[in-house]
Amino acid sequence: MSLGIVHLQPIVSLIAGILILIMPQLLNYIVAIFLIVSGILGLGLVR
């Protein structure tokens, strides 16, 4: 079984959700990092 971008995004979302529940003050940083990474991957700048 190979792990691709399609599988990576839900895993990252799940981990981010758990971290937000544990430490709500991380919300801004987690959302910002997630949006930046999603944008970079969406534009195809990183393969």
Backbone torsions as a table, in degrees:
resi	resn	phi	psi	omega
1	MET	NA	127.6	178.9
2	SER	-100.0	148.3	-178.8
3	LEU	-107.0	111.2	-178.4
4	GLY	-111.2	-174.6	179.8
5	ILE	-60.6	-34.4	-178.8
6	VAL	-62.0	-35.8	179.8
7	HIS	-86.3	-23.7	-174.7
8	LEU	-73.3	-39.5	-175.6
9	GLN	-62.9	-45.8	177.3
10	PRO	-64.5	-34.1	178.8
11	ILE	-66.3	-44.3	178.2
12	VAL	-63.7	-39.4	178.8
13	SER	-63.8	-40.7	178.7
14	LEU	-64.2	-45.9	178.6
15	ILE	-62.9	-42.6	179.2
16	ALA	-62.7	-41.4	178.6
17	GLY	-61.8	-41.5	178.6
18	ILE	-65.6	-42.8	178.7
19	LEU	-63.1	-37.9	179.3
20	ILE	-66.4	-37.7	177.5
21	LEU	-66.1	-37.3	-178.6
22	ILE	-75.4	-46.1	-176.9
23	MET	-132.3	88.4	-175.6
24	PRO	-59.6	-23.9	-179.2
25	GLN	-69.0	-12.3	177.4
26	LEU	-81.8	-5.7	-173.7
27	LEU	-52.2	-49.4	-177.2
28	ASN	-60.8	-43.9	-178.7
29	TYR	-68.8	-41.9	-179.1
30	ILE	-65.0	-44.1	179.6
31	VAL	-65.0	-42.8	-179.5
32	ALA	-62.9	-46.7	179.9
33	ILE	-64.0	-42.4	179.9
34	PHE	-61.9	-44.0	-179.7
35	LEU	-66.6	-39.6	178.6
36	ILE	-64.4	-47.2	-179.8
37	VAL	-64.8	-42.4	178.3
38	SER	-62.3	-40.4	177.8
39	GLY	-63.9	-43.7	179.0
40	ILE	-63.3	-45.0	179.4
41	LEU	-67.5	-38.0	179.5
42	GLY	-65.0	-34.1	178.4
43	LEU	-79.8	-12.0	179.1
44	GLY	77.9	23.0	179.8
45	LEU	-75.1	-24.5	177.6
46	VAL	-125.4	134.7	179.6
47	ARG	-111.1	NA	NA
